[in-house]
Amino acid sequence: MITADPFTEQTPARKTVKTAGKMRKSAFGTLPLKTRLLFFILCSSVVPEENDFFRSRSFPFLEYAQLQWRMGEYGASSVRSAVSLLRNQGLITTISKEGKTQIRATSIGREFLLSQFPGGKSRNTRWDDTWRVVLFSGVRESTRTFASHQYRIVRALLQKYAFAPLERGVYLSPHPLPDELRQNLLESKKLQFLTVLETKRFVIGDERAFAYRAWNISLISKQYAKLSSEGERLLAFLEKEKTLNSRTKARFLTFSLQVFYMLQLDPALPSILLPEQYGAEQNFTLFLNIASRVAELSREDDRDSIR
């Protein structure tokens, strides 16, 4: 069982954020190929005037060749298999134009990718001023019963969707329950060890101060500030580049990895609970500008090769 207190240094949420640096050093290839591919399709082909796939509903086509090098160690056959899988699942659509495969994300693909991050579909939407509280009681994790097995499944999902562990068996989030989590909670309801509550604003206590402690917002904010500095240097570097060489690709992939993991670590709390200089939206906009510049350099390289 998790025994955590958000007001101490041993909160699991704090431990997770502290390991962010180690996680970012991991290979991007450890991500499922399907998720990685969809991430780049969406981030590299967002309609310029929208500049945010969390809000976008339409996407232009992107040439297959422009995605291949972003897949790193994956071979062309593996990437094509992943493209085929994404297409069969309705997450992308493809066309052939002048003998070249072009790819575009679908709204279903966008929803799938959003589901991989805390906050999911509720990111950048108006908060309904409601807190969700999940309570477990009478479950012993050490036993091999179906109840303990179901508890472990639900607990893992709560952690995936950035519910803050307040104490043993008590989790809290301002976000609506994702479909995946809701389904598992309904199944667990039959076992009579689970209660889910919804409550409005705090009667006593400050919500923002509580969120700072429960999710260690100050440390995440520092991570974003560092990421912003790296991104600004990368964008300035790209603006001076004329070609998309191996060094440029490597720097872009490294920064992409950092952005992806920050999206996973960030609890995506409502803006009213966050500091004004939090940096999440600024960093993601910066990343999309970088991705756009990389796509532009890639197209220029293609035109030069034709000549």
C-alpha positions as semicolon CSV with decimal commas, in nm:
position;residue;x (nm);y (nm);z (nm)
1;M;0,000;0,000;0,000
2;I;0,110;0,357;-0,060
3;T;0,150;0,548;0,261
4;A;0,214;0,906;0,164
5;D;0,174;1,247;0,317
6;P;0,182;1,542;0,074
7;F;0,328;1,762;0,346
8;T;0,647;1,559;0,382
9;E;0,948;1,501;0,158
10;Q;0,849;1,137;0,104
11;T;0,542;1,201;-0,111
12;P;0,546;0,972;-0,416
13;A;0,461;1,273;-0,636
14;R;0,776;1,447;-0,513
15;K;0,987;1,139;-0,576
16;T;0,852;1,118;-0,930
17;V;0,946;1,476;-1,009
18;K;1,291;1,434;-0,856
19;T;1,361;1,148;-1,096
20;A;1,265;1,358;-1,399
21;G;1,627;1,422;-1,485
22;K;1,705;1,050;-1,493
23;M;1,394;0,980;-1,700
24;R;1,488;1,240;-1,957
25;K;1,822;1,068;-2,007
26;S;1,643;0,749;-2,112
27;A;1,625;0,668;-2,481
28;F;1,320;0,802;-2,663
29;G;1,308;0,457;-2,816
30;T;1,180;0,314;-2,485
31;L;0,846;0,475;-2,566
32;P;0,602;0,258;-2,762
33;L;0,670;0,318;-3,130
34;K;0,303;0,392;-3,195
35;T;0,294;0,664;-2,928
36;R;0,623;0,814;-3,040
37;L;0,517;0,825;-3,404
38;L;0,181;0,982;-3,327
39;F;0,348;1,239;-3,101
40;F;0,570;1,359;-3,386
41;I;0,291;1,351;-3,643
42;L;0,080;1,580;-3,426
43;C;0,361;1,808;-3,314
44;S;0,512;1,846;-3,659
45;S;0,193;1,916;-3,853
46;V;-0,016;2,142;-3,633
47;V;-0,198;2,416;-3,824
48;P;0,031;2,720;-3,768
49;E;-0,241;2,960;-3,659
50;E;-0,362;2,714;-3,392
51;N;-0,015;2,606;-3,278
52;D;-0,142;2,370;-3,008
53;F;-0,256;2,011;-3,061
54;F;-0,433;2,023;-2,725
55;R;-0,685;2,251;-2,896
56;S;-0,645;2,171;-3,266
57;R;-0,909;1,976;-3,452
58;S;-0,752;1,968;-3,799
59;F;-0,402;1,891;-3,919
60;P;-0,225;1,923;-4,255
61;F;-0,049;1,629;-4,418
62;L;0,313;1,553;-4,338
63;E;0,544;1,359;-4,569
64;Y;0,647;1,017;-4,448
65;A;1,014;1,092;-4,516
66;Q;1,000;1,380;-4,269
67;L;0,907;1,137;-3,991
68;Q;1,154;0,858;-4,059
69;W;1,462;1,021;-3,907
70;R;1,264;1,117;-3,595
71;M;1,221;0,749;-3,518
72;G;1,588;0,713;-3,429
73;E;1,694;0,350;-3,410
74;Y;1,372;0,214;-3,562
75;G;1,414;0,084;-3,916
76;A;1,197;0,186;-4,209
77;S;1,000;-0,141;-4,198
78;S;0,913;-0,095;-3,829
79;V;0,797;0,261;-3,888
80;R;0,586;0,157;-4,186
81;S;0,428;-0,118;-3,976
82;A;0,348;0,137;-3,705
83;V;0,199;0,372;-3,965
84;S;-0,017;0,087;-4,092
85;L;-0,132;0,005;-3,738
86;L;-0,218;0,369;-3,663
87;R;-0,411;0,392;-3,989
88;N;-0,606;0,070;-3,920
89;Q;-0,700;0,203;-3,577
90;G;-0,820;0,529;-3,725
91;L;-0,556;0,736;-3,544
92;I;-0,406;0,869;-3,869
93;T;-0,497;0,885;-4,235
94;T;-0,259;0,857;-4,530
95;I;-0,263;0,952;-4,897
96;S;-0,022;0,908;-5,185
97;K;0,073;1,227;-5,366
98;E;0,325;1,234;-5,649
99;G;0,449;0,894;-5,538
100;K;0,507;1,003;-5,178
101;T;0,315;0,888;-4,871
102;Q;0,169;1,173;-4,671
103;I;0,029;1,134;-4,321
104;R;-0,221;1,330;-4,116
105;A;-0,347;1,276;-3,763
106;T;-0,719;1,235;-3,702
107;S;-0,927;1,368;-3,416
108;I;-0,931;1,013;-3,276
109;G;-0,552;1,011;-3,285
110;R;-0,540;1,340;-3,104
111;E;-0,769;1,207;-2,830
112;F;-0,556;0,894;-2,797
113;L;-0,238;1,093;-2,748
114;L;-0,403;1,326;-2,498
115;S;-0,506;1,020;-2,297
116;Q;-0,136;0,944;-2,242
117;F;-0,090;1,257;-2,031
118;P;-0,233;1,363;-1,693
119;G;-0,532;1,590;-1,739
120;G;-0,586;1,446;-2,087
121;K;-0,883;1,603;-2,259
122;S;-0,937;1,854;-1,979
123;R;-0,606;2,033;-2,044
124;N;-0,655;2,399;-2,129
125;T;-1,029;2,381;-2,055
126;R;-1,219;2,576;-1,793
127;W;-1,217;2,405;-1,455
128;D;-1,555;2,307;-1,314
129;D;-1,436;2,392;-0,958
130;T;-1,480;2,029;-0,857
131;W;-1,235;1,803;-0,676
132;R;-1,251;1,425;-0,723
133;V;-1,165;1,213;-0,419
134;V;-1,105;0,838;-0,444
135;L;-1,116;0,639;-0,120
136;F;-1,013;0,276;-0,065
137;S;-1,090;0,079;0,250
138;G;-1,039;-0,276;0,371
139;V;-0,800;-0,388;0,096
140;R;-0,474;-0,564;0,178
141;E;-0,230;-0,538;-0,108
142;S;-0,023;-0,832;0,016
143;T;-0,305;-1,080;-0,041
144;R;-0,359;-1,261;-0,371
145;T;-0,731;-1,197;-0,388
146;F;-0,911;-1,048;-0,686
147;A;-0,985;-0,741;-0,475
148;S;-0,617;-0,673;-0,409
149;H;-0,537;-0,731;-0,777
150;Q;-0,808;-0,486;-0,884
151;Y;-0,684;-0,235;-0,627
152;R;-0,333;-0,244;-0,773
153;I;-0,474;-0,183;-1,122
154;V;-0,680;0,117;-1,009
155;R;-0,394;0,257;-0,801
156;A;-0,161;0,244;-1,102
157;L;-0,419;0,431;-1,310
158;L;-0,458;0,694;-1,037
159;Q;-0,083;0,748;-1,044
160;K;-0,084;0,759;-1,427
161;Y;-0,344;1,036;-1,423
162;A;-0,159;1,233;-1,153
163;F;-0,402;1,188;-0,866
164;A;-0,224;1,316;-0,556
165;P;-0,188;1,051;-0,279
166;L;-0,288;1,221;0,046
167;E;-0,255;0,921;0,276
168;R;-0,303;0,546;0,249
169;G;-0,596;0,479;0,019
170;V;-0,689;0,846;-0,039
171;Y;-0,631;1,016;-0,377
172;L;-0,733;1,358;-0,506
173;S;-0,753;1,534;-0,845
174;P;-0,928;1,839;-0,994
175;H;-0,975;1,660;-1,328
176;P;-1,284;1,471;-1,449
177;L;-1,233;1,095;-1,440
178;P;-1,080;0,967;-1,769
179;D;-1,282;0,694;-1,940
180;E;-1,017;0,429;-1,873
181;L;-1,010;0,511;-1,502
182;R;-1,387;0,546;-1,474
183;Q;-1,439;0,199;-1,621
184;N;-1,199;0,041;-1,373
185;L;-1,355;0,231;-1,084
186;L;-1,701;0,104;-1,182
187;E;-1,570;-0,252;-1,193
188;S;-1,408;-0,209;-0,853
189;K;-1,730;-0,066;-0,710
190;K;-1,875;-0,418;-0,709
191;L;-1,605;-0,518;-0,460
192;Q;-1,738;-0,264;-0,207
193;F;-1,397;-0,128;-0,108
194;L;-1,414;0,190;-0,313
195;T;-1,581;0,528;-0,274
196;V;-1,555;0,821;-0,517
197;L;-1,659;1,169;-0,407
198;E;-1,693;1,501;-0,585
199;T;-1,674;1,820;-0,385
200;K;-1,661;2,192;-0,462
201;R;-1,417;2,449;-0,328
202;F;-1,245;2,411;0,007
203;V;-1,442;2,534;0,309
204;I;-1,127;2,585;0,515
205;G;-0,780;2,614;0,362
206;D;-0,633;2,762;0,047
207;E;-0,663;2,551;-0,269
208;R;-0,355;2,691;-0,439
209;A;-0,134;2,639;-0,133
210;F;-0,268;2,286;-0,104
211;A;-0,193;2,212;-0,471
212;Y;0,162;2,350;-0,433
213;R;0,230;2,099;-0,157
214;A;0,039;1,799;-0,292
215;W;0,198;1,810;-0,639
216;N;0,521;1,995;-0,551
217;I;0,444;2,263;-0,808
218;S;0,748;2,475;-0,719
219;L;0,986;2,198;-0,828
220;I;0,796;2,130;-1,153
221;S;0,800;2,504;-1,223
222;K;1,180;2,505;-1,187
223;Q;1,201;2,215;-1,431
224;Y;0,997;2,415;-1,681
225;A;1,220;2,721;-1,637
226;K;1,525;2,510;-1,716
227;L;1,352;2,353;-2,015
228;S;1,252;2,695;-2,143
229;S;1,613;2,815;-2,141
230;E;1,722;2,506;-2,334
231;G;1,439;2,551;-2,584
232;E;1,516;2,917;-2,647
233;R;1,880;2,834;-2,716
234;L;1,776;2,554;-2,951
235;L;1,533;2,776;-3,143
236;A;1,798;3,047;-3,181
237;F;2,039;2,782;-3,309
238;L;1,782;2,650;-3,559
239;E;1,705;2,996;-3,692
240;K;2,068;3,027;-3,799
241;E;2,087;2,681;-3,955
242;K;2,042;2,634;-4,329
243;T;2,030;2,253;-4,338
244;L;1,901;1,974;-4,117
245;N;2,226;1,797;-4,033
246;S;2,282;1,513;-3,784
247;R;2,373;1,755;-3,504
248;T;2,050;1,949;-3,551
249;K;1,845;1,629;-3,550
250;A;2,014;1,505;-3,232
251;R;1,946;1,829;-3,046
252;F;1,583;1,830;-3,157
253;L;1,528;1,469;-3,050
254;T;1,683;1,535;-2,710
255;F;1,460;1,835;-2,650
256;S;1,156;1,642;-2,775
257;L;1,226;1,373;-2,517
258;Q;1,238;1,631;-2,240
259;V;0,909;1,786;-2,349
260;F;0,736;1,449;-2,373
261;Y;0,837;1,346;-2,022
262;M;0,743;1,683;-1,877
263;L;0,396;1,636;-2,028
264;Q;0,379;1,304;-1,845
265;L;0,505;1,445;-1,516
266;D;0,298;1,764;-1,517
267;P;-0,035;1,709;-1,333
268;A;-0,191;1,972;-1,564
269;L;-0,372;2,147;-1,283
270;P;-0,623;2,425;-1,358
271;S;-0,451;2,760;-1,408
272;I;-0,617;2,905;-1,099
273;L;-0,412;2,660;-0,890
274;L;-0,080;2,745;-1,057
275;P;0,170;3,033;-1,034
276;E;0,156;3,292;-1,312
277;Q;0,504;3,196;-1,436
278;Y;0,444;2,821;-1,429
279;G;0,581;2,773;-1,782
280;A;0,387;2,470;-1,911
281;E;0,202;2,641;-2,196
282;Q;0,500;2,861;-2,279
283;N;0,727;2,558;-2,310
284;F;0,489;2,362;-2,528
285;T;0,435;2,658;-2,760
286;L;0,813;2,693;-2,779
287;F;0,844;2,325;-2,865
288;L;0,587;2,353;-3,144
289;N;0,778;2,651;-3,286
290;I;1,095;2,440;-3,278
291;A;0,916;2,148;-3,444
292;S;0,784;2,386;-3,710
293;R;1,134;2,519;-3,781
294;V;1,271;2,164;-3,804
295;A;0,994;2,073;-4,049
296;E;1,082;2,381;-4,253
297;L;1,450;2,283;-4,267
298;S;1,347;1,931;-4,366
299;R;1,139;2,064;-4,657
300;E;1,427;2,284;-4,768
301;D;1,658;1,982;-4,770
302;D;1,404;1,793;-4,981
303;R;1,389;2,078;-5,233
304;D;1,768;2,092;-5,252
305;S;1,788;1,719;-5,317
306;I;1,542;1,755;-5,606
307;R;1,756;2,024;-5,766
